[in-house]
């Protein structure tokens, strides 16, 4: 199995657990979530501007320290300046917020 096939085995944040196709789509751009409660999931960032990607995200999850809270993820130094299909960057866990 090559790297692209392994990527397509990942799950995308926000997909239902019973979704028949929870993996990434070939023409979309993703950030990999690293660490914390959402470790290993992919976040669809297709169409995001560099400023939006650079701002990081606060993602709702029942797995954070606070039920109904958000897990905070900040972009790493590997943020791509010209994202294309596949994994363009990584967002690293930085904490939780209510």
C-alpha positions as CSV (number, residue, x, y, z in Angstrom):
1,X,0.0,0.0,0.0
2,X,1.5,3.4,-1.0
3,X,1.3,6.7,0.9
4,X,-1.8,7.9,-1.0
5,X,-3.7,4.7,-0.2
6,X,-2.8,5.0,3.5
7,X,-4.1,8.6,3.5
8,X,-7.4,7.5,2.1
9,X,-7.8,5.2,5.1
10,X,-8.0,8.2,7.5
11,X,-11.2,9.7,8.9
12,X,-12.3,13.2,8.4
13,X,-13.4,15.4,11.4
14,X,-17.2,15.9,11.3
15,X,-18.1,12.7,9.4
16,X,-20.6,10.6,11.1
17,X,-19.3,7.4,12.6
18,X,-21.7,5.4,10.4
19,X,-20.9,7.3,7.2
20,X,-20.2,4.7,4.5
21,X,-17.3,6.9,3.2
22,X,-15.7,8.7,6.2
23,X,-12.4,9.1,4.5
24,X,-10.9,12.0,2.5
25,X,-11.8,12.7,-1.0
26,X,-9.0,12.9,-3.7
27,X,-9.7,16.5,-4.8
28,X,-9.9,18.0,-1.2
29,X,-7.2,19.6,1.0
30,X,-6.7,18.5,4.6
31,X,-4.8,19.3,7.8
32,X,-3.9,16.3,9.9
33,X,-4.8,16.8,13.6
34,X,-1.9,15.8,15.9
35,X,-2.2,15.1,19.6
36,X,-5.1,15.6,21.9
37,X,-8.6,14.1,21.7
38,X,-8.8,14.3,17.9
39,X,-5.4,12.9,17.1
40,X,-5.1,11.3,13.7
41,X,-8.3,12.8,12.2
42,X,-8.2,15.0,9.1
43,X,-9.7,18.4,8.9
44,X,-11.0,19.6,5.5
45,X,-9.4,22.9,4.8
46,X,-10.3,23.1,1.1
47,X,-10.8,26.7,0.1
48,X,-9.3,28.2,3.3
49,X,-7.0,31.2,2.9
50,X,-3.5,31.2,4.3
51,X,-4.7,33.5,7.0
52,X,-7.5,31.1,8.0
53,X,-5.1,28.2,8.1
54,X,-2.6,30.3,10.1
55,X,-5.2,31.1,12.7
56,X,-5.7,27.5,13.9
57,X,-9.0,26.0,14.9
58,X,-11.3,25.3,17.9
59,X,-13.1,22.1,17.2
60,X,-16.2,20.9,19.1
61,X,-15.7,17.5,20.7
62,X,-17.2,15.5,23.6
63,X,-13.7,14.2,24.2
64,X,-12.3,17.5,25.5
65,X,-11.7,18.3,29.1
66,X,-15.2,19.9,29.2
67,X,-18.2,18.1,27.8
68,X,-19.4,20.1,24.9
69,X,-16.1,22.0,24.8
70,X,-13.6,22.6,22.1
71,X,-10.1,21.2,21.4
72,X,-7.7,23.8,20.2
73,X,-5.3,23.1,17.4
74,X,-2.6,25.4,16.0
75,X,-0.8,25.1,12.7
76,X,2.7,23.8,12.6
77,X,5.6,25.2,10.7
78,X,4.8,22.9,7.8
79,X,1.8,25.0,6.6
80,X,1.8,24.9,2.8
81,X,1.6,28.3,1.0
82,X,-0.1,26.7,-1.9
83,X,-2.4,23.8,-0.6
84,X,-3.4,21.2,-3.0
85,X,-5.2,17.9,-2.8
86,X,-4.1,15.6,0.1
87,X,-2.6,16.5,3.4
88,X,-1.2,20.1,3.2
89,X,-0.2,20.6,6.8
90,X,-0.5,19.5,10.4
91,X,-2.4,21.2,13.2
92,X,-1.0,20.5,16.7
93,X,-3.1,20.2,19.9
94,X,-2.6,23.1,22.3
95,X,-5.4,22.6,24.9
96,X,-9.1,22.6,25.6
97,X,-11.6,25.4,26.2
98,X,-15.2,25.2,27.5
